[in-house]
């Protein structure tokens, strides 16, 4: 099948076209990314996914503070 690629779409490794979606779930957060209709693989926006992973890492860290 021949699909016309839109500006925000990208080519998947399987040979299909991954279409852009604005609301995908990533660790209970909504971020944008691409989903391939052919194989079902999801590609998240790397900048936003990295920010969420850093935020989760900071939430798990234990801080020992002393107020003076």
N, C-alpha and C positions, 0 to 999 in steps of 0.2 A: 504494500500500500504506500502511496506517496502522500505525505502530509506536507502542508505548507508551514514552515517554521515562522513563528511570530518573533518579534524583537526580543522578548524576555525568555523564550524557550531555549533549551540547550540539548545537545546530542548526548544520548546515554551510551554506555559501554556496550549494551546489547544491540545497538544499531537503531533503536527507537528514538523517539523524541520525548524528552521530559518537559512537561508543561509547568509553568510558574503558578504557584498558589501562595496567597498572602497569609493564610492561617493554618499552619501545621503544628502539631503538638510535639514539643521537645522538652522533656523533664518537667511536665506540667505547665510549661510556658508556651505561648503562641508566637511563632516566628515564621518568617517567609522561607520559601524553598521551592524545590522542583520535585515532581513525581512523574516517573516514567509509566505510561499507560501500558507499555508492552511487557515489562518484567516486574513492575510494581516497586522498584527501588526508589527510595526517597533521598534527596540531596538537600541538606539544610544550608541556609546562608552561613558561611563559615565565620564571619565576623560576629554575628549575633549568637551563634552557638558557642563560640569561645568565651564570650562575655557571660553567658549563663553558666558555663562550666566553672569559670573563675568565681562567680558569685556563690555557687554551691560549695566550692572549696573553702571560701572565706566563712560561710555559715557554719561549716563543720569544725573549723579551727577553734581551739580554746585559747583564750587570752588571759594572762595573769597581769592584772593592773594594780598599781598601788597609787592611791590618791594621797597627795601630801598637802 
